[in-house]
Amino acid sequence: MTQVLELQFETAAGKTAIFTIDAPKPKVTAEEIQKVMQTIIAKNVFDGQAGTLVSMSGARIVDRQVTEFELEIE
């Protein structure tokens, strides 16, 4: 099973921007996540087509289970 941390922000254009971080550290806390998100907004680190990030809208860890199949390819 793999995990990703999704950081969700509202943009100046009223859209949602989502950043994913692979393999977040075990037992990451809401306070740590909030602090990082506030820093990203305050330092204006990212600026995309939807405008600058203006507020936090959420964060979550997503668990994925991947099952690969071995195929005989000729």
C-alpha positions, 0 to 999 in steps of 0.5 A: 500500500502506498500513501500520498498527502494531498494539500488542497488550496483555494486560488485567487480565481476561486478554483481548487489547487491540489498538490500531492506529496508521495510517501509522507512521513509516518504520523504527520500531524495536522499542525505540521501540515497546516504550518507548511500550507501557511508557509506556502501561501505566505511565501507565494511559492506557486502561481499557476493559471488559476492565480495565486494560492489564497487559502487552505481548503483541506488536506488528506492522506490517501492510501492506494493499493496497487496490484500488478499483473504479469502478462505474457506479451509477445 
